[in-house]
Amino acid sequence: MKKNIVLYKRIPDDQQAKLAAYFNVTYFDGINDQNREQVKAALANAEGIIGASSPIGAELLDCAPHLKAISTISVGVDQFDIADLNQRNIRLMHTPGVLTDTTADTIFTLVLATARRAVELSMMIRAGKWQNSLGEAYYGVNVHHKTIGILGMGRIGCAVAKRAYAGFDMNVLYMNHSANQTAEQQYHAKRCELDELLKLSDFVVITLPLTNETTHLINQDKLRLMKPSAILINGARGKIIDQNALIDALKNNTIRAAGLDVFEVEPLPAESPLMTLDNVVLTPHIGSATDETRYDMVVTAVNNLIAALKADKPSSNWFNPQVS
């Protein structure tokens, strides 16, 4: 007899068909106020759920007494209360690895776009304001041979370090809870404390997960440690930066510029002061948003759920292996 699962995100037809070959699938296009009660009813007999972007908290889990596994189509797991899942003995699967290079590419896009003021100058041309050769008021800054400080040296941080060192001859600093031998040996990265990294770096790049410890890690005091010429890049989670403090720092030229793919509230509200600033490049959480990577993430998540509901010990991508 097939097990029951809930799918709460639209996925490619071939991958939904693969799920249907293994499970009885109840599908919802997201979880919202209009379908929440139907989702709760479907969870009553579900042993697995798969999807992304919607928080899965106690309200829903209380309706799922038979739930054994959750497969999120993401590497980040901040939509879940891990301690609660552990207490309920629910396996959480995620998709690290498949999005590493794509996200690192996005981060370096922000590095280059902010350094060379690409978006600002593109808008100037579109507005018909390019009338003669540009003066120094419109100059950007070099990326090559500068110092990049990376907060978090996991897979994505290491991929950013590779691009910085091998592609742009950058000096690499990093902050991490433990030493990363690959980064140190292959990219000559130097591990240091946060304050030192902020003071020395020309570019500060965030690749940390969101936790209680990293929430508002970059606040007003930390921004003041950065060089006035420094550029801050966030390709991780918006809440790692105190966004109001960053807005003040950008307005007051405490730092030169910022490149942001993530925000405290998403989608970014139209009235956000960030919308009015020329010295910030904004992208709508596109870190892994390529056709190839998003498809690979779905494939990985589907395989994760199949493994989690079949195997005694799934072989990979198990975020909380302490549960049985």
N, C-alpha and C positions, 0 to 999 in steps of 0.2 A: 504494500500500500504506500502511495506517495505521501510525503510529508507536506504540510501546509506552510506556505511562506507568504509574506507581504512584500511587494515591490512598490516603493514609494517615489520612484523617479523614472521618467521616460528614458529608455535605453534602446540601442539599435535592435531591430527586429530579430536578427540572428541570435543575439544574446538573450533576448526574452524567450525565444523558442528553445534555447538550450536550458534555461531555467525550467520551462514547462515540461521538458523531457524528464527532468528529475523530480519536480515538485508540482503540487497544485498551487498555482500562482494567483493571488488576488492583487490587482494593480490599481494604484492611485497615482495621479499626476501631482505629486507633492502632498504635503499634509497641511491643511489650512482650516479655518473656522467653518467652512462650508462642508468639509468631508470628515471632520474629526471624529464624529460619532460613528460613522461607517468604518473608519480606520480602527477604532476601538473594538467594534464588533468583529472585524476580521482578525484582530490580534488574539481573540479569545482562544482560537485553536491553532495559532501559528507557532511553529518551532523555529522559524528563521525570518529575518527581515533584511532587506537590502535597499539601499538608496543613498541619498546625499542631501545636504543643505538644510534639512529640517531637524531641529533638536528632538532627541528622543529621551524624554525625562520620565520621572516617576509616574506622572499621570497616565502615560501610555503603557509603561512597563507593568503597572498594576493591573492592566487589562490583559496581560499576556502571561498567564501562569505556566504555560508549556514552553516558553521561549528558551532556546538553547544557544542561539548564535545570531549576531548582528554583523553584517558586512557593509561597511561604509565605502562609498566610491570616492575616497579621498585618502590622503596621507594623514591629515590633521584629524584629531579626535576630540576637539574641544566642544563638539555638540553633545557629548556624553559625560555623565557622571561616572567616572571609572570605578570609584569606590562602591557605588551602588550596583554597578554591573557585577563587580567581584562578589559582593554580598549575595546577589541573586544567582551567582554561578552561571553567568551568561558570557559566552566567548565573544570578543570583539575583534574583527578582522579589518585590516586597512590595506592601503595600496602604496607602500613605499617603493622606491626604486624606479618604477616606470615613468615617473614625472620629474625625476631629478634633473636631467639635462635641459628639459623644456623650461622648467622653472628658473634654472640658472641662466638660461638665455634671456628670459624675461627680465631678470634682475640686471643683467648687463645692458639690456636695452635701456633701462631706466638710468643706469650709470652714464651711458653715452649721451642720452637725450638731455639729461639735466646739465651735464658738463658743457655740451655744445649748444644748449638752449634751442634745440631743434624744434620743439613744439611752438615756443614763443615766436621764433623767427618765421616759421611756416605760417602762423596766424598773421604776422606782419605783412607777408607777401599777399596773402588772401585779402587783406584789408586794403591793398593797393598802396602801402606805405613804403615800398622799396623803390626809392627814386634815384639813389646814387650809391656809390660804394660805402659799405658800412664802416663806421668809426668805432673806436674802442668801447664806446658805451654798449655795443652789442657783442663784444667779444665773449667767447666762452673760456674754458680752462682745459688744459691738457689732462688726459687720463693716463697716458703712458708715463712710466717711471715715477708715478705718485705712490702714496701709501694708502692701502685699503685695509680697513679694520672690519673683520667679519665677526658678528655676534652669533655664535652657534656654529660649530664645525662638525655637523653631521654630513649626510650625503650631499645635500644641496650646498651647504657652506663649502664643502671640499670641491664641489664642481665649480663654484664661483672662484675659489682660490686658484684652480687650474686655469680658468680663463684669464684671471688677472695676471698671474705669473707668466704663463706660457704665451699669452696673446699680447700683453701690454707691458711686460717687464716691470710689473708693480711689486713693491715691497708689501708683503702680506703679514698682518697682525691678526690674532684671533683671540676671542674669549670663549672658553668652553669648560664644562665641568671636569673634563679629563683631557689629557694630551691626545692629539691626533697625529700618529706617527707618519701616516701617508702625507698629510699636509706639510709636516715639518721636513720630511726627507725629500719629497718630490718638488715642493713649491717653496721651500725655505721659509715656511711660516713660523712666526714667533708667537708663542702663547703669552698673554699678559692679562692683567686685571682690567676691568671695565674702564675705570677712570683714566688709566694710562693710555688705553686704546683710543678713547675719545679725544684726548689731548693731542695725540700724535697723528691721527688719521686724516687724510684728505677726503676720503670717502668712507662713510660708516654704513655697513650693509647688515640688515637684520634678517637672519634665517632661523631664529629660535622658535620653538613651540610656545603656545600660550599656556601658561600655568599661573598659579597664584604668585609665584616668585617673579615671573616676567611681566605681569600686568603693570603697565605704566613704568616699566623699567627705565625708559627714556622719558624723563620729566624735565621740568624747568631747570633744575640744578644740573642735570646731566647735559642738557643742551648748551648751557653756559660754559661747560668744559671744552666744547668743540671749538675748532678754529673758526674765525669769522668767514674764512674761505672754504669751509668744509661743506660737503653735500651728504645728506642723509637719505638712505634708500631702505624702504620697507617692502620686502617680498614675503613676509611671514604672516602675521596677524595684526590687525589694526590696533587692538587694545594694548599692544606692547608699548606703543607711544601714547603719551598724554597729548591728544590731538589739539586741545586748546593751547597747551604750552608750545607745541610746534607752530601753530598759527602765529602766536606772538613772536616766536623766534624768527619766522620768515618775514613778518611785517617789519621787525626791528633790525633785520640784518644781523641777528646773533649768529646765524649760519647763512651760507650763500644760497642754498637751494635744497629741495627735497624731491625725491621720486617715489611715489606711493602707488602700490598695486592693491593695498588693503586699507581698511578704514574702521574706525570704532563702530560706526553704524553703516551697514550696507543694505541696499544701495546708498551711496553718499547723497544726503539731502541736497536739493537744489539750492537751498539758502545757505549752505555751508560757506564760510569765508574762504575756504580753500579754492572755491570756484573763481574768485576774483584776483588771485595772486598769480603774477607772471613767473615767479621763481619756484613753481612747483609743477611737476609733470604728474598727471593723474591717469591711471588705467584701471578699468573696472574688474579687478580680481581675475586677471587673465593668466596667472602664473603657469597653469598647465593647459591653457585653452588653445590647443591645436587639434586638428582632426585626428592625427595619429595618436597623440598622447591620451586624449579623452577616450578614444576607443579602447586603447590598451588598458586604461584604468577600469573600464567596465568589464573587460575580459578578465582582468585580475580579480575584481570583486566577485564576479560570478563564480569563478573557480574557487575563490576563498570560501564562499558560502557552501558550495558543494562539498569541499574538503571538511569544513567545520562541522557539517551535519552527518558526515560519513566516518571520519577518522577519529580514533581515540585521541591522537595528538596531531593536529594539522602541522605540516612540515615547515610552513613559512607564513609570514604576514600576520601572525597572531600577536595582537597588541598586549593582551593580558594573560599570558600562558600560566599564570599562577592558579587560574581556575581550572577545574577538571575538564 
